[in-house]
Every structure is written in structure tokens, then in C-alpha cells.
Amino acid sequence: MPSKRVNSDKPHLWKTDIAASLDQFNQWFMDFAPAAFLATRIKTTEHVKAALIATNDLQCIDANTLMKSPASLSTLRMCTAPPLAVDRLIGLAGANKSLIGRMEEGKLSVHMKKELLEENLNKACHVLIRLLDHHIFPWLNSRKTPSENERDRASTIIADRLCSAVANPIIRNAQEQRQLTLIEKWLTTRGYKKQSHASGTPLSKMKAGTFSFRTNLTVGVEKKVNIPIDVVIQPICPKKNSLPILIEAKSAGDFTNTNKRRKEEATKIHQLQETYGAEVTFVLFLCGYFGSDYLGYEAAEGIDWVWEHRIEDLAELGL
């Protein structure tokens, strides 16, 4: 932890900053979250249409079809009444959990024998076919090819179901990207250049005046693992230990989630300190619902932060 702290040692300012951060996040949500959700829904609708085409408009749901188009499974789960969560499908079908998990990522199991693969896929297909929502797909009763309007209408409904299931990640990803864009703009106006740090090169050798996003750093002494860091910045005038500044961009739309996940940052800084020394600078970039309990916990763990609504505080890190 650097000797000079930015905000973690100023609890008399926390209440005011918390209120300002809430206002900023809520304003952003009202102005931009609907557009971010809509853009994702449009993209998701195209994926749904692709799944309909792959399954002959849901009239050919079988193992062979899923082997050719494993990514269709996440869409097919939303085509049932009621829509099925991943674990619910696994439980009802008695299907292999690892296989279903890989298919949610658009992949098939590479080690499973073909006979066992077909057996598991047929189990899943049996459940999906039995629970298909015929009110959304009226052509299933008549066994006719749907019209373009029918297919478009059904695709939009299923896309909404998919987006609703991942609404929070959609908003969180949009907010994170916005935070990174703000940091990039702040840095570039001060002469910094975006440049990836070469893999395998010591962190202390990062070129002065450069920064990178979403960089994996190797931590651990006996057991080495990679952890992602949102922003890595080597000051124009590097610190004595030549280690760059590490920043984690964080936004939250409620207090409960932040308190549940606050131990993640504590684990991360302990891993970083174990690998790179106690003087490593790991700072949070906060916007949203971060209350006094969260801030107090992070401060006790030696973690400092910069509020997005006062981004100029980044300068106090030596940037």
C-alpha cells in the first residue's frame, strides 16, 4: 500500500462521496442502460433466429442438430414453458453437467464418447420438446413453416427472455466499458499511450507513460495463477520500485452485491503483495452503490480507491 492514500483514510468524506456516486450511477442507468439493453436484445434476437433455423423452426430438436449447433441450447432452454435454467435442465434430463455447461459456451465435450454424447443430448432434447411453449410457436401444432412475422415475433420474445436472465451482466459490462473509456480519455490527455505489456516480461519493465486494459498478471509463489487486472499504468515518472499502478474498475447497482463480493478484492491484493511486494499499488475505481461497510472493509485490507465522479484524484497516484 503506498504511504499516501487517496480516499481510504478520509472517512469524514465517505458519506458525501457515497451520495454523489449513487446519483451518478442512477443518472447513467436512466440515460444509457435502456440503450445498452436494447443493443444486446437486437444482437440476441439474431442468435435466436439462427437457433430456429438450425432446428428447422424447433421441429427438428435432436442429438444430431445439437452436435452441429451446440450454441442453440441456451436459446432452446428459453423456448419452454416455463423457461429452464441450466441446472433445472440438467436435473430434469439427468444429463451430464459438464457437457451441458460446455454447450452453454457453444462447445461440445471433446473427450466424451459419441455414444454417451448422443445419449445425453437425447435426454436433453426429450425434456425440451416436451416443454416447448406452443403459445409462442403456434406453427408447432400445425407443423407448418412459420411466416417471417411469426418467426420475428417469437425470436423477439425469446431474446427478451435471454436478456432478462442476464440483465445485470449486460448493465455491468456496459458500465465497465464506460469506466475504462473515461480512464483512457483521462490518461491520453496527459500524454499516456495505450500499449499492451509483453507477456513474460517482468511487470517492472513496463514502458514508462503507457497503459493497458484487461491484463493477466501471474501471482503466487508455490502455486502460480493468472488474475485479470482491468487497468495497468506505468507512470511517466515510474515509482522507485518500477511497479505500475493497478486499477480495478467497479460499478454496482445495489449495496447487497458489493458486500457479498468485497472479499474478492482482498484476496487479489494479498496475491499481488505476495508476488510483487508490499508496496504494490492496487486501487479501485468506483461508481455506484458502495456503502460505508464496503469502504471500511476495503480500507482495513489496505485497499484505496478513486471515485469516478472525482476522477481527477487519479493524479494523486503519481499519474
N, C-alpha and C positions, 0 to 999 in steps of 0.2 A: 504494500500500500504506500503510495507516495506520501511524503511528510505533509505536503499541503493538500488539504481536502477542499472540494468544491462545494458540496451541499450536505454531505453526511454528518458534518459536525455543526450544523446550524438548525437544530430542531425548532428554534423560535420562528423560522421561516416556513416550516413544513406545512402548516395549516393553510397559509395563503397560497403556497405553491400547489397543494393538492386541489384546492378550489379552482385555481387557474387551469390546471391540467384537465380537470373534469370538463370545464367549459370548452376547452379547445377540442377535446375528443368528441364531445357531444355535437359541437358545431360541424366538425368534419363528417361525422356519421350522417347527420341530417342532409348535408350538402352533397356528399360523394358516395356514401355506401350504397344507395339505391342504384347508382350508375354502375358501380363495380359488380353488384349482384346481377344486374341486367346483362352486362357484358358476358359474365360467366354463364348465365342461363342461355344466351344465344349460342355460345360455343357448345354447351352441354346438349342443347337440342339437336345439333348436328351429329353428336355422338349417339344420341338415342335413335335418330333416323338410320344411322349406319348399323346399329344393332337390329333394327326392324328389318332392314334389307338382308342382313346376314342370316336371319331366321325366317326368311320368307314371310314377313309380317306376322311373326310369332306362330306360324303354322308348321314350322319345322324346328322344334326345340329338341335336339337330341345330342348325344355324345359327340358325334362327328362334327356337328355345327359348332359346338363349344370348343372343340380342339382347333378348328380353323379360326375361330374368333373368341378367344378366352376373355377379351376385354368386354364382351357383351354381357357377361354375368352380372356386373354391377347394375346395368340397366334392367336386366330381367328381374332382379330382386325387387325393383320398384314397379314392376308391371303386375304385381299380385295384389290381392285384397285379403288381408292388409299387406302393405309393403313389408318386406322382410329384411331385418338386419342380418349382417353376415353370420353372427353366432346363431341366430334363430334358424337360418337356412341349414347350417351345419348340423344343428340339433335335430331338426325335423327329417333331414335326409340321411343322417348317420354317415355323412361324407367326411373325408379326410380334411382336417383343419388346415394343414399346411398347403394342400392343393388348392382349396378354396381361397386361402389367403394370397397365394401367388396369382391366381386368376383375377383377383381384385386389382392386382398390379398389371394386368394384361398379359400374364405369362402362364405357361404350363410347367408342371413339375418335370424336371429333366431326368430325375432318377427313377420315377415310378414306372413299373412295367405297364405295357399297353393294356393288358387285360384288366389290371387293377385300376388303371386310369379310366377306362371305359365304364367299369363297374361304378366308380364313384360319381362320374359325370351323369350316368343314367339315373342314379339315385337323386341327384340334384334336379335333373330335368323332370323327373316324376313329380316332385313337390311343386316346381314352378308351373308346370302345365295344369296341375290340379287347382292351383290357387290363382290362375290368371284372372285379371279383372275384366270381365266381358262387357261391363258398362263403358269402360274406356275404349275397348277394342270390339265394337259391335260386329265387325266383319267375321269374327271368330265363329259366331253362331251360324252364319250363312255360308261360311267357308268360301267367301269371295275375296277378290283382291280389293283392298280399300282404295277409295279415291284419294287424290292428293290432299284434299281438305281434311278428310278423316285421319290420314296419316299425320298431317301437320298438327292437327288438334291434339291427337294422342301424344305426339312427341313433345309438345309444349307442356302437357300435364305431367308426363314422366320426368321431363327436365326440371320442372318445379319441385317435384318430389326429391330428386337427386340434389338439387341446390339447397333445399331446406334442410337436408340431412347434413350438409357441410357448410351451412350459412356462416357459422363463426369462423372457420378457417378461411373462407372467402374474404370476409371482412378483415381478419387479422393479416392475411397476406397482402391485401391492398394497402393497409396501413403501414406494414413493414416496408413495402416498396416506397411509399411516400416518405417515410423517415429516412431511408437510405438516400433518396433523391435530395432531400434537404441537406443532409450531411455532405453529399458530394458537391452540391452548389456552394455550401459554406467553405469547403476546402479549396475548390478550384478558384474561387475568387481571391484566395490568399496565396495562390501560386502552386498549389499541390497538383500532382498528376496521378491519374488512376493507372496503376500498373501492377499486374499480378506478381506476387513474390514467388520466385522459382522454387518448386518442390525439392526438398532435400537440402536446400541452402539454409544455414543457421538463421534464426529469426533476427539475431543481432546484426546480420549482414544486409538487412533490407535497406534499399537505397533511400537516402535522405530526401524528404519532400514528396514521397509517394504514398499511396494508399490503395487498399484492395478490399473487395467485398466478398463475404462468404468464403473465408479462407479456413481450410482444415489445418489445425495445429496438432502435432504429436505430443502427447503428455504421458506421464507415468515413468517410473524408474524400472521396476521389475516387469510389470505388465503394461505395454505401450498401447494406447488407443488414440484415435483421431477425434478431436472435438471441433465443431464448427464455431468460428468467430465471425460475427456479422461485419465488423469493420476493423481493419488493421492499418494503423497510420504511423509512419516513421516521420517524426517532426523534421522540419527543415534544419533545425539545430538539434540533433539527436541528444538524448539523455546520456549521462556518464556511462550507464551500463549498456547503452546502444540498443536497448529493447524498445520496440514500438509501443504505441498506445493501442489497447484492445478495447473495443466498444461493442456492447450488446444492445441492439435496438429492440425495445419492448413497448408494446401498446396493449391496453386491456379495456374491455367494455364493462367489467364488473369487478367488485372487490374480492369476491369469493375465489375466483380462478387464480388471481395473483398470489393470494395467501397459500393456496394449495401448491403452487409451483415455485415458491420462493427458495426452497432448498436446492433447486437446480443450479441457481447462480452460485450458492455457497459451495456446492460440490465442484463447480467449474473453477472457481478462483483457487480452491485448495489444490486442485490438479495442476493449475498453471504455476502456482507458487512452488509446488514440489519439484516441477520440471525446470522453471526458469528463474527461480529465486524469489525471495520475499518482496523485492522491490518492483515486481511486475505491476503495471498499471492496468487494471480491469475496471471499466466504468460502464454503467447502464445509461441508456438514452431513453428517457421515459415520457410517455404520453398516455393519459387516461386515468383509470381507476387504481391508483396506487396509494393506499392509506397509510396512516401512521404506524400501524402494526407491521406492515410490509417494510416500510422505510427503516424502522427501528431494528428489525431483524437483519436487514442487509448491512446497516451501519455497524452492528455488532460483529458481523462477519468480516468487516474491513472493506466493504464494497461501497464505492462512491457512485454518484450519479449526476447527470446533467438533464435538466428538464427541456423538453422540446420547445416549450413556449419561451425559454430563455437560452436559446441555442448558442448565444454569444459566450456563455460560460465555458464552451469548449476551449476558448483561448487560455483559460486558467490551467489547462493541462499541458501547457507549453507548446501549443499549436499556433 
